[in-house]
Amino acid sequence: MENQERLNVFKNMAAADPENELAHFSLGKVQFELGDAGAAEQSFRRVLELNARHSQAHRFLGETLLRQGKK
């Protein structure tokens, strides 16, 4: 599956179930891979709203912030 397809699948999943932590995390990862750091940041922040202990979301959020020059 291509990145754009994956992006659409996870966007639809997150929209259909806003409480779906995995959908938001997967969406953030695809956005990160595509270089859309702003959108990825929002997705990872949503994951952390749902589960503050999600270690991979913390890791990717940190990398996303660094890409944007934020500390």
MARFI-997358 format. One record per residue (C-alpha): residue number from 1; x, y, z; chain. Coordinates in steps of 0.05 Angstrom, whole numbers, plus 5000, padded with zeros to 4 digits. Layout:
// residues N
(numar NUM (X Y Z) 'A')
...
END
This chain:
// residues 71
(numar 1 (5000 5000 5000) 'A')
(numar 2 (5027 5068 4981) 'A')
(numar 3 (5038 5123 5033) 'A')
(numar 4 (4980 5165 5006) 'A')
(numar 5 (4933 5104 5012) 'A')
(numar 6 (4958 5091 5082) 'A')
(numar 7 (4947 5164 5099) 'A')
(numar 8 (4875 5161 5075) 'A')
(numar 9 (4861 5096 5112) 'A')
(numar 10 (4886 5123 5178) 'A')
(numar 11 (4852 5190 5169) 'A')
(numar 12 (4787 5154 5158) 'A')
(numar 13 (4798 5108 5218) 'A')
(numar 14 (4815 5167 5264) 'A')
(numar 15 (4754 5206 5239) 'A')
(numar 16 (4708 5147 5247) 'A')
(numar 17 (4732 5133 5318) 'A')
(numar 18 (4765 5194 5351) 'A')
(numar 19 (4783 5151 5411) 'A')
(numar 20 (4823 5102 5369) 'A')
(numar 21 (4894 5111 5395) 'A')
(numar 22 (4924 5063 5344) 'A')
(numar 23 (4892 5101 5286) 'A')
(numar 24 (4920 5168 5310) 'A')
(numar 25 (4989 5138 5323) 'A')
(numar 26 (4991 5105 5254) 'A')
(numar 27 (4966 5169 5222) 'A')
(numar 28 (5021 5207 5257) 'A')
(numar 29 (5074 5159 5233) 'A')
(numar 30 (5052 5165 5160) 'A')
(numar 31 (5050 5240 5166) 'A')
(numar 32 (5119 5239 5196) 'A')
(numar 33 (5145 5195 5140) 'A')
(numar 34 (5115 5242 5088) 'A')
(numar 35 (5149 5302 5121) 'A')
(numar 36 (5086 5335 5147) 'A')
(numar 37 (5113 5350 5217) 'A')
(numar 38 (5057 5397 5236) 'A')
(numar 39 (5003 5345 5223) 'A')
(numar 40 (5044 5290 5255) 'A')
(numar 41 (5052 5333 5318) 'A')
(numar 42 (4976 5340 5323) 'A')
(numar 43 (4966 5265 5314) 'A')
(numar 44 (5018 5246 5367) 'A')
(numar 45 (4990 5297 5415) 'A')
(numar 46 (4921 5265 5406) 'A')
(numar 47 (4951 5197 5422) 'A')
(numar 48 (4980 5225 5486) 'A')
(numar 49 (4913 5256 5505) 'A')
(numar 50 (4884 5186 5499) 'A')
(numar 51 (4942 5150 5532) 'A')
(numar 52 (4996 5192 5567) 'A')
(numar 53 (5038 5129 5576) 'A')
(numar 54 (5046 5114 5501) 'A')
(numar 55 (5122 5114 5498) 'A')
(numar 56 (5128 5111 5422) 'A')
(numar 57 (5081 5171 5415) 'A')
(numar 58 (5127 5209 5463) 'A')
(numar 59 (5188 5189 5421) 'A')
(numar 60 (5157 5208 5354) 'A')
(numar 61 (5129 5273 5383) 'A')
(numar 62 (5199 5291 5405) 'A')
(numar 63 (5228 5276 5336) 'A')
(numar 64 (5172 5315 5303) 'A')
(numar 65 (5184 5375 5347) 'A')
(numar 66 (5259 5373 5331) 'A')
(numar 67 (5243 5371 5256) 'A')
(numar 68 (5204 5435 5266) 'A')
(numar 69 (5260 5468 5305) 'A')
(numar 70 (5220 5466 5370) 'A')
(numar 71 (5250 5445 5436) 'A')
END
